[in-house]
Amino acid sequence: MSHIRIERTHSLGLEAAREKAEKLGERFAREYGLSHGWRGNTLVFQRTGVDGRIDVSEDRVVVDIRLGLLLSAMGGVLKSEIERGLDKALV
């Protein structure tokens, strides 16, 4: 099992950061067939072989993803893609 953890600080405030996380979650849901939903300020997403969350706070976003054995080979590519998406969204 592979683990991806990405942390970014931001100055958007909580509501704007939640909106950005929602858009990113929707994009990944379309591209990778993930189901997703909010639990408080955490966007939880999953599908077979993927279990993850995006924790949003006033000044920080933390992405935690666990990839199953079959998807762990794609870990590096997925991490890079998520980093680019976060960096672009949190501007």
A tleap script that builds the chain and sets N, CA, C and O, in Angstrom:
source leaprc.protein.ff14SB
mol = sequence {
  NMET SER HIE ILE ARG ILE GLU ARG THR HIE
  SER LEU GLY LEU GLU ALA ALA ARG GLU LYS
  ALA GLU LYS LEU GLY GLU ARG PHE ALA ARG
  GLU TYR GLY LEU SER HIE GLY TRP ARG GLY
  ASN THR LEU VAL PHE GLN ARG THR GLY VAL
  ASP GLY ARG ILE ASP VAL SER GLU ASP ARG
  VAL VAL VAL ASP ILE ARG LEU GLY LEU LEU
  LEU SER ALA MET GLY GLY VAL LEU LYS SER
  GLU ILE GLU ARG GLY LEU ASP LYS ALA LEU
  CVAL
}
set mol.1.N position { 0.841 -1.174 0.000 }
set mol.1.CA position { 0.000 0.000 0.000 }
set mol.1.C position { 0.890 1.242 0.000 }
set mol.1.O position { 1.883 1.303 0.725 }
set mol.2.N position { 0.532 2.216 -0.805 }
set mol.2.CA position { 1.277 3.456 -0.938 }
set mol.2.C position { 0.520 4.593 -0.258 }
set mol.2.O position { -0.711 4.618 -0.254 }
set mol.3.N position { 1.266 5.530 0.316 }
set mol.3.CA position { 0.659 6.663 1.014 }
set mol.3.C position { 1.183 7.962 0.410 }
set mol.3.O position { 2.387 8.132 0.221 }
set mol.4.N position { 0.265 8.869 0.113 }
set mol.4.CA position { 0.611 10.201 -0.394 }
set mol.4.C position { 0.120 11.212 0.627 }
set mol.4.O position { -1.039 11.166 1.039 }
set mol.5.N position { 0.989 12.122 1.037 }
set mol.5.CA position { 0.608 13.199 1.949 }
set mol.5.C position { 1.195 14.502 1.409 }
set mol.5.O position { 2.395 14.605 1.154 }
set mol.6.N position { 0.324 15.485 1.243 }
set mol.6.CA position { 0.735 16.783 0.717 }
set mol.6.C position { 0.124 17.854 1.613 }
set mol.6.O position { -1.069 17.811 1.915 }
set mol.7.N position { 0.938 18.807 2.033 }
set mol.7.CA position { 0.456 19.927 2.844 }
set mol.7.C position { 0.804 21.236 2.145 }
set mol.7.O position { 1.900 21.405 1.610 }
set mol.8.N position { -0.145 22.143 2.165 }
set mol.8.CA position { 0.071 23.474 1.607 }
set mol.8.C position { -0.577 24.507 2.534 }
set mol.8.O position { -1.661 24.281 3.072 }
set mol.9.N position { 0.096 25.629 2.706 }
set mol.9.CA position { -0.505 26.747 3.417 }
set mol.9.C position { -1.168 27.658 2.393 }
set mol.9.O position { -0.825 27.638 1.211 }
set mol.10.N position { -2.118 28.454 2.864 }
set mol.10.CA position { -2.804 29.384 1.980 }
set mol.10.C position { -3.288 30.579 2.783 }
set mol.10.O position { -3.259 30.562 4.014 }
set mol.11.N position { -3.725 31.603 2.096 }
set mol.11.CA position { -4.271 32.793 2.760 }
set mol.11.C position { -5.681 33.084 2.244 }
set mol.11.O position { -6.116 34.236 2.250 }
set mol.12.N position { -6.393 32.054 1.800 }
set mol.12.CA position { -7.716 32.208 1.204 }
set mol.12.C position { -8.840 32.307 2.225 }
set mol.12.O position { -9.907 32.839 1.919 }
set mol.13.N position { -8.618 31.809 3.417 }
set mol.13.CA position { -9.691 31.679 4.381 }
set mol.13.C position { -10.386 30.345 4.191 }
set mol.13.O position { -10.194 29.672 3.178 }
set mol.14.N position { -11.193 29.968 5.167 }
set mol.14.CA position { -11.803 28.644 5.175 }
set mol.14.C position { -12.784 28.419 4.029 }
set mol.14.O position { -12.686 27.414 3.324 }
set mol.15.N position { -13.720 29.331 3.834 }
set mol.15.CA position { -14.755 29.120 2.809 }
set mol.15.C position { -14.175 29.052 1.400 }
set mol.15.O position { -14.553 28.180 0.618 }
set mol.16.N position { -13.272 29.954 1.075 }
set mol.16.CA position { -12.667 29.938 -0.263 }
set mol.16.C position { -11.827 28.676 -0.468 }
set mol.16.O position { -11.821 28.107 -1.559 }
set mol.17.N position { -11.125 28.238 0.569 }
set mol.17.CA position { -10.321 27.018 0.462 }
set mol.17.C position { -11.223 25.796 0.295 }
set mol.17.O position { -10.876 24.867 -0.435 }
set mol.18.N position { -12.383 25.789 0.968 }
set mol.18.CA position { -13.338 24.688 0.784 }
set mol.18.C position { -13.843 24.647 -0.654 }
set mol.18.O position { -13.968 23.570 -1.237 }
set mol.19.N position { -14.132 25.809 -1.226 }
set mol.19.CA position { -14.599 25.862 -2.613 }
set mol.19.C position { -13.540 25.313 -3.561 }
set mol.19.O position { -13.856 24.566 -4.486 }
set mol.20.N position { -12.289 25.684 -3.330 }
set mol.20.CA position { -11.198 25.188 -4.178 }
set mol.20.C position { -11.043 23.677 -4.031 }
set mol.20.O position { -10.843 22.971 -5.019 }
set mol.21.N position { -11.136 23.185 -2.798 }
set mol.21.CA position { -11.035 21.739 -2.567 }
set mol.21.C position { -12.186 21.005 -3.241 }
set mol.21.O position { -11.991 19.922 -3.794 }
set mol.22.N position { -13.380 21.582 -3.201 }
set mol.22.CA position { -14.541 20.966 -3.849 }
set mol.22.C position { -14.319 20.850 -5.357 }
set mol.22.O position { -14.601 19.807 -5.947 }
set mol.23.N position { -13.821 21.901 -5.973 }
set mol.23.CA position { -13.556 21.862 -7.417 }
set mol.23.C position { -12.506 20.813 -7.751 }
set mol.23.O position { -12.635 20.088 -8.737 }
set mol.24.N position { -11.466 20.735 -6.927 }
set mol.24.CA position { -10.428 19.731 -7.147 }
set mol.24.C position { -11.004 18.329 -6.964 }
set mol.24.O position { -10.687 17.424 -7.737 }
set mol.25.N position { -11.848 18.143 -5.948 }
set mol.25.CA position { -12.501 16.856 -5.722 }
set mol.25.C position { -13.395 16.461 -6.876 }
set mol.25.O position { -13.408 15.299 -7.282 }
set mol.26.N position { -14.146 17.419 -7.414 }
set mol.26.CA position { -15.011 17.141 -8.563 }
set mol.26.C position { -14.192 16.724 -9.779 }
set mol.26.O position { -14.574 15.812 -10.514 }
set mol.27.N position { -13.079 17.390 -9.980 }
set mol.27.CA position { -12.212 17.056 -11.116 }
set mol.27.C position { -11.683 15.626 -10.995 }
set mol.27.O position { -11.727 14.856 -11.955 }
set mol.28.N position { -11.189 15.284 -9.816 }
set mol.28.CA position { -10.660 13.933 -9.629 }
set mol.28.C position { -11.769 12.894 -9.665 }
set mol.28.O position { -11.537 11.762 -10.090 }
set mol.29.N position { -12.972 13.257 -9.228 }
set mol.29.CA position { -14.115 12.334 -9.309 }
set mol.29.C position { -14.410 12.002 -10.766 }
set mol.29.O position { -14.650 10.844 -11.107 }
set mol.30.N position { -14.391 13.019 -11.623 }
set mol.30.CA position { -14.632 12.798 -13.054 }
set mol.30.C position { -13.523 11.960 -13.682 }
set mol.30.O position { -13.788 11.006 -14.413 }
set mol.31.N position { -12.287 12.325 -13.390 }
set mol.31.CA position { -11.155 11.687 -14.053 }
set mol.31.C position { -10.876 10.272 -13.557 }
set mol.31.O position { -10.421 9.423 -14.324 }
set mol.32.N position { -11.147 10.014 -12.277 }
set mol.32.CA position { -10.760 8.724 -11.697 }
set mol.32.C position { -11.937 7.923 -11.128 }
set mol.32.O position { -11.728 6.876 -10.513 }
set mol.33.N position { -13.155 8.397 -11.323 }
set mol.33.CA position { -14.313 7.653 -10.864 }
set mol.33.C position { -14.447 7.566 -9.353 }
set mol.33.O position { -14.905 6.550 -8.829 }
set mol.34.N position { -14.054 8.616 -8.651 }
set mol.34.CA position { -14.126 8.636 -7.193 }
set mol.34.C position { -15.479 9.130 -6.719 }
set mol.34.O position { -16.081 9.998 -7.351 }
set mol.35.N position { -15.955 8.593 -5.626 }
set mol.35.CA position { -17.102 9.196 -4.950 }
set mol.35.C position { -16.529 10.117 -3.874 }
set mol.35.O position { -15.478 9.825 -3.304 }
set mol.36.N position { -17.212 11.220 -3.596 }
set mol.36.CA position { -16.681 12.152 -2.603 }
set mol.36.C position { -17.815 12.879 -1.889 }
set mol.36.O position { -18.926 12.994 -2.407 }
set mol.37.N position { -17.509 13.363 -0.693 }
set mol.37.CA position { -18.482 14.106 0.100 }
set mol.37.C position { -17.806 14.744 1.298 }
set mol.37.O position { -16.720 14.333 1.706 }
set mol.38.N position { -18.455 15.745 1.853 }
set mol.38.CA position { -17.904 16.493 2.978 }
set mol.38.C position { -18.322 15.889 4.310 }
set mol.38.O position { -19.462 15.458 4.485 }
set mol.39.N position { -17.390 15.866 5.233 }
set mol.39.CA position { -17.618 15.558 6.651 }
set mol.39.C position { -16.970 16.690 7.424 }
set mol.39.O position { -15.768 16.662 7.689 }
set mol.40.N position { -17.763 17.683 7.784 }
set mol.40.CA position { -17.196 18.879 8.409 }
set mol.40.C position { -16.352 19.612 7.389 }
set mol.40.O position { -16.827 19.931 6.299 }
set mol.41.N position { -15.110 19.880 7.732 }
set mol.41.CA position { -14.193 20.557 6.820 }
set mol.41.C position { -13.229 19.580 6.157 }
set mol.41.O position { -12.113 19.942 5.784 }
set mol.42.N position { -13.680 18.336 6.017 }
set mol.42.CA position { -12.871 17.311 5.373 }
set mol.42.C position { -13.635 16.748 4.185 }
set mol.42.O position { -14.763 16.274 4.322 }
set mol.43.N position { -13.009 16.805 3.026 }
set mol.43.CA position { -13.574 16.205 1.823 }
set mol.43.C position { -13.025 14.781 1.735 }
set mol.43.O position { -11.823 14.578 1.559 }
set mol.44.N position { -13.909 13.814 1.857 }
set mol.44.CA position { -13.526 12.402 1.851 }
set mol.44.C position { -13.849 11.832 0.472 }
set mol.44.O position { -14.915 12.099 -0.081 }
set mol.45.N position { -12.925 11.047 -0.078 }
set mol.45.CA position { -13.167 10.436 -1.376 }
set mol.45.C position { -12.647 9.013 -1.387 }
set mol.45.O position { -11.728 8.657 -0.649 }
set mol.46.N position { -13.262 8.200 -2.252 }
set mol.46.CA position { -12.836 6.807 -2.333 }
set mol.46.C position { -13.339 6.128 -3.594 }
set mol.46.O position { -14.248 6.611 -4.270 }
set mol.47.N position { -12.747 5.041 -3.877 }
set mol.47.CA position { -13.144 4.059 -4.873 }
set mol.47.C position { -12.311 2.834 -4.592 }
set mol.47.O position { -11.445 2.874 -3.717 }
set mol.48.N position { -12.536 1.766 -5.287 }
set mol.48.CA position { -11.740 0.567 -5.066 }
set mol.48.C position { -10.263 0.905 -5.280 }
set mol.48.O position { -9.879 1.396 -6.341 }
set mol.49.N position { -9.450 0.641 -4.275 }
set mol.49.CA position { -8.015 0.878 -4.376 }
set mol.49.C position { -7.566 2.272 -3.998 }
set mol.49.O position { -6.368 2.552 -4.009 }
set mol.50.N position { -8.504 3.165 -3.659 }
set mol.50.CA position { -8.153 4.540 -3.282 }
set mol.50.C position { -9.017 4.967 -2.102 }
set mol.50.O position { -10.237 4.805 -2.120 }
set mol.51.N position { -8.371 5.514 -1.078 }
set mol.51.CA position { -9.070 6.034 0.084 }
set mol.51.C position { -8.350 7.311 0.488 }
set mol.51.O position { -7.161 7.279 0.805 }
set mol.52.N position { -9.063 8.443 0.479 }
set mol.52.CA position { -8.367 9.682 0.766 }
set mol.52.C position { -9.231 10.750 1.383 }
set mol.52.O position { -10.445 10.605 1.529 }
set mol.53.N position { -8.558 11.843 1.745 }
set mol.53.CA position { -9.237 12.970 2.354 }
set mol.53.C position { -8.450 14.252 2.103 }
set mol.53.O position { -7.227 14.242 1.965 }
set mol.54.N position { -9.184 15.343 2.049 }
set mol.54.CA position { -8.577 16.672 1.972 }
set mol.54.C position { -9.096 17.432 3.182 }
set mol.54.O position { -10.278 17.770 3.250 }
set mol.55.N position { -8.213 17.702 4.134 }
set mol.55.CA position { -8.567 18.462 5.332 }
set mol.55.C position { -8.295 19.938 5.062 }
set mol.55.O position { -7.182 20.322 4.703 }
set mol.56.N position { -9.326 20.755 5.240 }
set mol.56.CA position { -9.227 22.188 4.944 }
set mol.56.C position { -9.350 22.973 6.243 }
set mol.56.O position { -10.251 22.719 7.042 }
set mol.57.N position { -8.449 23.921 6.454 }
set mol.57.CA position { -8.549 24.820 7.598 }
set mol.57.C position { -8.379 26.252 7.111 }
set mol.57.O position { -8.214 26.491 5.915 }
set mol.58.N position { -8.419 27.176 8.011 }
set mol.58.CA position { -8.336 28.602 7.708 }
set mol.58.C position { -7.081 28.954 6.906 }
set mol.58.O position { -7.108 29.863 6.076 }
set mol.59.N position { -5.977 28.231 7.156 }
set mol.59.CA position { -4.711 28.594 6.513 }
set mol.59.C position { -3.903 27.406 5.979 }
set mol.59.O position { -2.744 27.569 5.599 }
set mol.60.N position { -4.510 26.208 5.948 }
set mol.60.CA position { -3.763 25.014 5.522 }
set mol.60.C position { -4.696 24.017 4.849 }
set mol.60.O position { -5.872 23.902 5.192 }
set mol.61.N position { -4.134 23.302 3.882 }
set mol.61.CA position { -4.824 22.192 3.226 }
set mol.61.C position { -3.893 20.984 3.311 }
set mol.61.O position { -2.714 21.065 2.967 }
set mol.62.N position { -4.444 19.866 3.775 }
set mol.62.CA position { -3.667 18.635 3.886 }
set mol.62.C position { -4.397 17.544 3.109 }
set mol.62.O position { -5.575 17.275 3.342 }
set mol.63.N position { -3.673 16.926 2.185 }
set mol.63.CA position { -4.215 15.826 1.384 }
set mol.63.C position { -3.553 14.538 1.855 }
set mol.63.O position { -2.327 14.443 1.892 }
set mol.64.N position { -4.359 13.556 2.210 }
set mol.64.CA position { -3.880 12.226 2.596 }
set mol.64.C position { -4.578 11.204 1.716 }
set mol.64.O position { -5.807 11.159 1.656 }
set mol.65.N position { -3.792 10.387 1.035 }
set mol.65.CA position { -4.355 9.374 0.148 }
set mol.65.C position { -3.625 8.056 0.378 }
set mol.65.O position { -2.399 8.015 0.479 }
set mol.66.N position { -4.389 7.002 0.456 }
set mol.66.CA position { -3.831 5.650 0.516 }
set mol.66.C position { -4.234 4.928 -0.761 }
set mol.66.O position { -5.411 4.858 -1.116 }
set mol.67.N position { -3.231 4.399 -1.435 }
set mol.67.CA position { -3.452 3.663 -2.679 }
set mol.67.C position { -3.260 2.180 -2.427 }
set mol.67.O position { -2.301 1.773 -1.772 }
set mol.68.N position { -4.159 1.386 -2.941 }
set mol.68.CA position { -4.030 -0.060 -2.841 }
set mol.68.C position { -2.869 -0.570 -3.678 }
set mol.68.O position { -2.231 0.189 -4.408 }
set mol.69.N position { -2.614 -1.824 -3.565 }
set mol.69.CA position { -1.468 -2.440 -4.225 }
set mol.69.C position { -1.439 -2.188 -5.732 }
set mol.69.O position { -0.392 -1.849 -6.282 }
set mol.70.N position { -2.570 -2.350 -6.397 }
set mol.70.CA position { -2.589 -2.201 -7.848 }
set mol.70.C position { -2.322 -0.775 -8.305 }
set mol.70.O position { -1.733 -0.570 -9.367 }
set mol.71.N position { -2.746 0.219 -7.520 }
set mol.71.CA position { -2.554 1.616 -7.907 }
set mol.71.C position { -1.287 2.246 -7.334 }
set mol.71.O position { -0.937 3.368 -7.697 }
set mol.72.N position { -0.605 1.543 -6.451 }
set mol.72.CA position { 0.573 2.126 -5.810 }
set mol.72.C position { 1.682 2.452 -6.812 }
set mol.72.O position { 2.493 3.344 -6.562 }
set mol.73.N position { 1.727 1.752 -7.924 }
set mol.73.CA position { 2.738 2.044 -8.949 }
set mol.73.C position { 2.533 3.430 -9.561 }
set mol.73.O position { 3.472 4.021 -10.095 }
set mol.74.N position { 1.306 3.947 -9.483 }
set mol.74.CA position { 1.006 5.273 -10.030 }
set mol.74.C position { 1.188 6.384 -8.998 }
set mol.74.O position { 0.896 7.545 -9.284 }
set mol.75.N position { 1.664 6.042 -7.809 }
set mol.75.CA position { 1.766 7.003 -6.713 }
set mol.75.C position { 2.526 8.268 -7.063 }
set mol.75.O position { 2.066 9.365 -6.749 }
set mol.76.N position { 3.664 8.143 -7.698 }
set mol.76.CA position { 4.476 9.310 -8.041 }
set mol.76.C position { 3.778 10.232 -9.020 }
set mol.76.O position { 3.822 11.453 -8.870 }
set mol.77.N position { 3.140 9.659 -10.012 }
set mol.77.CA position { 2.417 10.440 -11.015 }
set mol.77.C position { 1.225 11.150 -10.373 }
set mol.77.O position { 0.992 12.333 -10.623 }
set mol.78.N position { 0.473 10.422 -9.545 }
set mol.78.CA position { -0.680 11.025 -8.876 }
set mol.78.C position { -0.261 12.136 -7.927 }
set mol.78.O position { -0.910 13.181 -7.870 }
set mol.79.N position { 0.817 11.921 -7.181 }
set mol.79.CA position { 1.291 12.957 -6.257 }
set mol.79.C position { 1.661 14.231 -7.015 }
set mol.79.O position { 1.295 15.328 -6.592 }
set mol.80.N position { 2.370 14.101 -8.113 }
set mol.80.CA position { 2.750 15.269 -8.916 }
set mol.80.C position { 1.523 15.995 -9.444 }
set mol.80.O position { 1.473 17.224 -9.432 }
set mol.81.N position { 0.540 15.245 -9.903 }
set mol.81.CA position { -0.677 15.847 -10.440 }
set mol.81.C position { -1.451 16.584 -9.350 }
set mol.81.O position { -1.966 17.678 -9.586 }
set mol.82.N position { -1.535 15.998 -8.172 }
set mol.82.CA position { -2.235 16.639 -7.063 }
set mol.82.C position { -1.495 17.888 -6.610 }
set mol.82.O position { -2.119 18.911 -6.327 }
set mol.83.N position { -0.191 17.816 -6.541 }
set mol.83.CA position { 0.613 18.989 -6.154 }
set mol.83.C position { 0.388 20.144 -7.132 }
set mol.83.O position { 0.201 21.286 -6.712 }
set mol.84.N position { 0.407 19.850 -8.426 }
set mol.84.CA position { 0.169 20.899 -9.418 }
set mol.84.C position { -1.239 21.486 -9.265 }
set mol.84.O position { -1.415 22.703 -9.320 }
set mol.85.N position { -2.241 20.618 -9.071 }
set mol.85.CA position { -3.612 21.082 -8.906 }
set mol.85.C position { -3.777 21.956 -7.671 }
set mol.85.O position { -4.445 22.989 -7.721 }
set mol.86.N position { -3.163 21.541 -6.556 }
set mol.86.CA position { -3.239 22.341 -5.332 }
set mol.86.C position { -2.538 23.683 -5.496 }
set mol.86.O position { -3.078 24.728 -5.133 }
set mol.87.N position { -1.331 23.640 -6.046 }
set mol.87.CA position { -0.575 24.876 -6.216 }
set mol.87.C position { -1.326 25.869 -7.104 }
set mol.87.O position { -1.315 27.072 -6.841 }
set mol.88.N position { -1.962 25.377 -8.128 }
set mol.88.CA position { -2.740 26.232 -9.016 }
set mol.88.C position { -4.006 26.759 -8.316 }
set mol.88.O position { -4.354 27.931 -8.458 }
set mol.89.N position { -4.677 25.902 -7.575 }
set mol.89.CA position { -5.932 26.282 -6.921 }
set mol.89.C position { -5.743 27.248 -5.749 }
set mol.89.O position { -6.598 28.097 -5.496 }
set mol.90.N position { -4.644 27.117 -5.049 }
set mol.90.CA position { -4.464 27.910 -3.829 }
set mol.90.C position { -3.762 29.236 -4.036 }
set mol.90.O position { -3.283 29.846 -3.080 }
set mol.91.N position { -3.699 29.677 -5.253 }
set mol.91.CA position { -3.069 30.976 -5.555 }
set mol.91.C position { -3.982 32.103 -5.124 }
set mol.91.O position { -3.639 33.274 -5.290 }
savepdb mol mol.pdb
quit
